[in-house]
Amino acid sequence: MFYNDMKTITAITDALKTSLSTVEVLPGTIDQWQTDLAIPFLLVDGHLGLPQKLLYKLLPCALSLLKQFRLSSSRSPPSSHETTSLLEASSIILLANPAHQTALNQRKRLILAAHWSVKQELDFSTLLLSSSREASKQSILWDHRRWLFQTEYIHNRDHPRLIPAPLLEKELGVILRGCESYPRNYYAWAHWEYCLDKLYEGCAKDEGDYFPIVTRASNQLLRWMEHHLSDYSAAHHLCRLVHRFHGRTKTYEEMSDVDLSFDQLSKQAISLLSRYADHEALWMYLRASWAVGGDQFHREDLRASIDALPTCKYREQCISWCNLVKQFE
């Protein structure tokens, strides 16, 4: 009954195995996107487009294959064909419904049984997160990535070790793309904190590859704030990063691009507010930069800069807040 659907599922998963840059779930049907209806999806220059209605059409077939696999694997170890069938079916299910926990759990079992690798799953998960806003906001997908890192590195029975620095830097890029597609993405930022924890562990063990990633992440967030004026989540995590790693800058004084200073944060906040004083999130950024650190002289200079900003209700609120904080210092 599902013969044609199974052929389409295989064609899509074969495309997923190529060197793709992105996967995107497209609204509507394929005839809205191309004239050659013999090919039910778009594949152009490493970008795969899957019509949403096609995924929903394939979903019953994929769910049936998943059910068959669960029944057969409960009786005996899966064959190579059954493993391939599960990977194909679960890929379609997750593209249609990124929060499908059963599909993710079955893929975990394949990894634990050495039928599928952590690297392959990370690559698929990266494409999945880029496929839609719905995917990037799913907590279960970010948790799935943490499970992959824990399994391969932290809790590896044979060789427990730190997550490699280049992989953590790549992961920070995945997170920012997720925040781009779904603004103020709480679960993506929670994953950011997980990655910073691992970077901190690497820095604490004097692993020289880790701290440069921290400084590049700080610079990325500074640039991010220039283009995302209402993103207080990014401002909050930028201030947390500087507060956490500020004490380690002396160890890396020879690096010319290291600037994890509280002064850098407040200067950017003041600069942005001088141009965009009506953005409340920027005033919260300024408060956060005040709260995370700096000596008395820094705060006196900052207070003078606040007084010079354009008059508005947010400025008065900020001044009142600064006065209140000063009473308890």
C-alpha positions as CSV (number, residue, x, y, z in Angstrom):
1,M,0.0,0.0,0.0
2,F,2.9,2.3,0.8
3,Y,5.2,1.3,-2.0
4,N,5.4,4.7,-3.7
5,D,5.7,6.5,-0.4
6,M,8.6,4.2,0.6
7,K,10.4,5.0,-2.6
8,T,10.0,8.7,-1.9
9,I,11.2,8.3,1.7
10,T,14.3,6.5,0.4
11,A,14.9,9.3,-2.2
12,I,14.7,12.0,0.5
13,T,17.0,10.2,3.0
14,D,19.5,9.6,0.2
15,A,19.5,13.3,-0.4
16,L,20.0,13.8,3.4
17,K,23.2,11.8,3.2
18,T,24.8,14.1,0.7
19,S,26.7,17.2,1.7
20,L,23.8,19.5,2.5
21,S,24.1,23.0,3.9
22,T,20.4,23.3,4.9
23,V,17.1,21.5,4.9
24,E,13.9,23.6,4.9
25,V,10.3,22.6,5.2
26,L,8.4,24.5,2.5
27,P,4.8,25.5,2.9
28,G,2.3,23.9,0.5
29,T,2.9,21.4,-2.2
30,I,5.7,20.8,-4.7
31,D,3.8,22.3,-7.7
32,Q,4.0,25.7,-5.9
33,W,7.8,25.5,-6.1
34,Q,8.8,23.7,-9.4
35,T,7.3,22.5,-12.6
36,D,8.9,19.1,-12.7
37,L,6.5,17.1,-10.6
38,A,8.4,13.9,-11.1
39,I,10.7,15.0,-8.4
40,P,8.6,15.7,-5.2
41,F,11.2,17.9,-3.5
42,L,13.8,20.6,-4.3
43,L,17.6,20.1,-4.2
44,V,19.6,23.1,-5.3
45,D,23.3,23.8,-4.5
46,G,23.3,21.8,-1.3
47,H,19.9,23.1,-0.1
48,L,17.1,20.6,0.3
49,G,13.5,21.9,0.3
50,L,10.7,19.5,1.4
51,P,7.1,20.6,0.9
52,Q,5.2,20.3,4.2
53,K,2.2,18.5,2.6
54,L,4.6,15.9,1.2
55,L,6.0,15.2,4.7
56,Y,2.4,14.8,6.0
57,K,1.6,12.5,3.2
58,L,4.6,10.3,4.0
59,L,4.0,10.3,7.7
60,P,1.6,7.4,7.9
61,C,4.0,5.2,6.0
62,A,7.0,6.3,8.2
63,L,5.0,5.7,11.4
64,S,4.1,2.2,10.2
65,L,7.7,1.4,9.5
66,L,8.7,2.6,13.0
67,K,6.0,0.4,14.5
68,Q,7.2,-2.6,12.6
69,F,10.8,-2.0,13.7
70,R,9.8,-1.8,17.3
71,L,7.9,-5.0,17.2
72,S,10.7,-6.9,15.3
73,S,13.5,-5.6,17.4
74,S,11.8,-6.6,20.6
75,R,12.1,-10.3,19.4
76,S,15.6,-10.3,17.8
77,P,18.5,-7.9,17.0
78,P,17.6,-5.8,13.9
79,S,19.1,-6.6,10.6
80,S,21.0,-4.2,8.4
81,H,17.9,-3.7,6.3
82,E,15.7,-3.0,9.3
83,T,18.2,-0.5,10.7
84,T,18.2,1.4,7.4
85,S,14.4,1.3,7.3
86,L,14.3,2.8,10.8
87,L,16.7,5.6,10.0
88,E,14.7,6.5,6.9
89,A,11.4,6.4,8.7
90,S,12.5,8.3,11.8
91,S,14.1,11.0,9.6
92,I,10.7,11.7,7.9
93,I,8.9,11.6,11.2
94,L,11.2,14.1,12.8
95,L,11.1,16.4,9.8
96,A,7.3,16.4,10.0
97,N,7.2,16.4,13.9
98,P,10.5,17.5,15.4
99,A,9.3,16.7,18.9
100,H,8.6,13.0,18.3
101,Q,10.3,11.4,21.3
102,T,9.8,7.8,20.2
103,A,11.7,8.4,16.9
104,L,14.6,10.1,18.8
105,N,14.7,7.3,21.3
106,Q,14.9,4.6,18.6
107,R,17.8,6.5,17.0
108,K,19.6,6.6,20.4
109,R,19.3,2.8,20.6
110,L,20.9,2.5,17.2
111,I,23.8,4.6,18.4
112,L,24.2,2.6,21.6
113,A,24.2,-0.6,19.5
114,A,26.8,0.8,17.2
115,H,24.5,0.8,14.1
116,W,24.8,4.6,13.8
117,S,27.4,7.0,14.9
118,V,27.2,10.1,17.1
119,K,28.8,12.2,14.3
120,Q,26.2,11.0,11.8
121,E,23.4,11.9,14.2
122,L,24.9,15.3,15.0
123,D,25.0,16.1,11.3
124,F,21.3,15.0,10.9
125,S,20.3,16.9,14.0
126,T,22.0,20.1,12.7
127,L,20.0,19.8,9.5
128,L,16.8,19.1,11.4
129,L,17.3,22.2,13.6
130,S,17.7,24.3,10.4
131,S,14.5,22.9,8.8
132,S,11.9,25.1,10.5
133,R,11.1,27.5,13.3
134,E,9.2,24.7,14.9
135,A,12.3,22.5,15.0
136,S,14.6,25.1,16.5
137,K,12.3,25.8,19.5
138,Q,12.0,22.1,20.5
139,S,13.6,21.5,23.9
140,I,13.9,17.8,23.1
141,L,16.1,18.4,20.1
142,W,18.6,20.4,22.1
143,D,18.5,17.8,24.9
144,H,19.2,15.1,22.2
145,R,22.4,16.9,21.2
146,R,23.5,17.1,24.8
147,W,22.9,13.4,25.1
148,L,25.0,12.8,22.0
149,F,27.9,14.8,23.5
150,Q,27.6,13.1,26.9
151,T,27.6,9.6,25.2
152,E,30.5,10.2,22.9
153,Y,32.8,12.2,25.2
154,I,31.9,12.8,28.9
155,H,30.4,9.4,29.8
156,N,32.4,7.4,27.2
157,R,33.2,4.1,29.0
158,D,36.4,3.5,27.1
159,H,37.8,7.0,26.8
160,P,36.0,9.8,28.8
161,R,37.4,13.1,27.6
162,L,36.6,16.8,27.0
163,I,34.4,17.7,24.1
164,P,36.9,18.9,21.4
165,A,37.2,22.7,21.1
166,P,36.4,22.9,17.4
167,L,33.2,20.9,17.9
168,L,32.1,23.3,20.7
169,E,32.8,26.3,18.5
170,K,30.7,24.7,15.7
171,E,27.9,24.0,18.2
172,L,27.8,27.7,19.2
173,G,27.2,28.5,15.5
174,V,24.4,26.0,15.4
175,I,22.8,27.7,18.5
176,L,23.0,31.2,17.0
177,R,21.3,29.9,13.8
178,G,18.6,28.5,15.9
179,C,18.2,31.8,17.7
180,E,18.0,33.5,14.3
181,S,15.1,31.4,13.1
182,Y,13.3,31.6,16.5
183,P,14.1,34.8,18.4
184,R,14.5,34.6,22.2
185,N,14.9,30.9,22.0
186,Y,15.1,29.8,25.6
187,Y,16.1,26.2,24.9
188,A,18.8,27.2,22.5
189,W,20.3,29.6,25.0
190,A,20.1,26.9,27.7
191,H,22.2,24.8,25.3
192,W,24.6,27.7,25.0
193,E,25.2,27.7,28.7
194,Y,25.9,23.9,28.5
195,C,28.6,24.6,25.9
196,L,30.1,27.4,28.0
197,D,30.3,25.0,30.9
198,K,32.3,22.6,28.7
199,L,34.5,25.5,27.5
200,Y,35.1,26.5,31.1
201,E,36.2,23.0,31.9
202,G,38.6,23.1,29.1
203,C,40.0,26.4,30.2
204,A,40.3,25.2,33.8
205,K,42.5,22.4,32.6
206,D,44.7,24.9,30.8
207,E,43.8,23.5,27.4
208,G,44.9,26.3,25.1
209,D,42.4,25.6,22.4
210,Y,39.4,26.5,24.5
211,F,39.8,30.2,25.6
212,P,40.2,31.6,22.0
213,I,36.7,30.1,21.3
214,V,35.3,32.0,24.3
215,T,36.7,35.3,23.0
216,R,35.3,34.7,19.5
217,A,32.0,33.8,21.1
218,S,32.0,37.1,22.9
219,N,32.8,39.0,19.7
220,Q,30.0,37.1,18.0
221,L,27.5,38.2,20.6
222,L,28.7,41.8,20.5
223,R,28.1,41.8,16.7
224,W,24.7,40.1,17.4
225,M,23.6,42.9,19.6
226,E,24.3,45.4,16.9
227,H,21.7,43.7,14.7
228,H,19.2,42.3,17.3
229,L,18.4,45.3,19.4
230,S,15.4,43.7,21.1
231,D,17.1,40.5,22.0
232,Y,17.7,40.7,25.8
233,S,18.4,37.0,26.0
234,A,21.5,37.5,23.9
235,A,22.5,40.5,26.1
236,H,22.0,38.5,29.3
237,H,24.2,35.6,28.0
238,L,26.8,38.0,26.8
239,C,27.1,39.6,30.2
240,R,27.2,36.1,31.8
241,L,30.0,35.0,29.5
242,V,32.2,38.1,30.3
243,H,31.5,37.8,34.0
244,R,32.4,34.1,34.0
245,F,35.6,34.3,31.9
246,H,36.8,37.8,32.8
247,G,39.3,36.5,35.4
248,R,41.0,34.3,32.9
249,T,42.1,37.1,30.6
250,K,45.4,37.6,32.4
251,T,46.4,34.1,31.5
252,Y,46.1,34.9,27.8
253,E,47.4,38.5,27.8
254,E,49.6,37.7,24.8
255,M,46.5,37.2,22.6
256,S,45.8,40.5,20.8
257,D,42.1,40.0,20.4
258,V,41.2,39.2,24.0
259,D,38.8,41.8,25.4
260,L,36.4,40.3,28.0
261,S,36.0,43.6,29.9
262,F,33.0,45.0,31.7
263,D,33.9,48.3,30.1
264,Q,33.4,46.8,26.6
265,L,29.8,45.8,27.5
266,S,28.8,49.1,29.0
267,K,30.3,51.1,26.1
268,Q,28.4,49.1,23.6
269,A,25.1,49.5,25.5
270,I,25.6,53.2,25.8
271,S,26.5,53.5,22.2
272,L,23.4,51.6,21.1
273,L,21.2,53.6,23.5
274,S,22.5,56.9,22.2
275,R,20.9,55.9,18.8
276,Y,18.0,53.7,19.9
277,A,16.8,54.9,23.3
278,D,13.3,53.6,22.8
279,H,14.4,49.9,22.9
280,E,13.7,48.7,26.4
281,A,15.9,45.6,25.9
282,L,19.0,47.8,25.5
283,W,18.3,49.5,28.8
284,M,18.1,46.0,30.4
285,Y,21.4,45.3,28.7
286,L,22.9,48.4,30.3
287,R,21.6,47.3,33.7
288,A,23.1,43.8,33.2
289,S,26.5,45.3,32.3
290,W,26.4,47.3,35.5
291,A,25.4,44.3,37.6
292,V,28.0,41.8,36.4
293,G,31.1,43.7,37.5
294,G,33.4,46.7,37.4
295,D,34.9,48.8,40.1
296,Q,33.6,52.0,41.6
297,F,35.4,54.2,39.1
298,H,33.9,52.2,36.2
299,R,30.4,52.7,37.6
300,E,30.9,56.4,38.2
301,D,31.9,56.8,34.6
302,L,28.9,54.7,33.5
303,R,26.5,56.7,35.6
304,A,27.8,59.9,34.0
305,S,27.2,58.3,30.6
306,I,23.7,57.3,31.5
307,D,22.9,60.9,32.6
308,A,24.0,62.1,29.1
309,L,21.6,59.8,27.3
310,P,18.4,61.0,25.7
311,T,15.6,61.7,28.2
312,C,12.9,59.0,28.2
313,K,11.0,56.9,30.8
314,Y,13.5,54.0,30.5
315,R,16.4,56.3,31.3
316,E,14.6,57.5,34.5
317,Q,13.9,53.9,35.5
318,C,17.5,53.0,34.9
319,I,18.8,55.9,37.0
320,S,16.4,54.9,39.8
321,W,17.6,51.3,39.6
322,C,21.2,52.4,39.7
323,N,20.6,54.5,42.8
324,L,18.8,51.6,44.5
325,V,21.6,49.1,43.7
326,K,24.2,51.6,45.0
327,Q,22.4,51.7,48.4
328,F,23.1,48.0,48.9
329,E,26.7,47.9,47.8
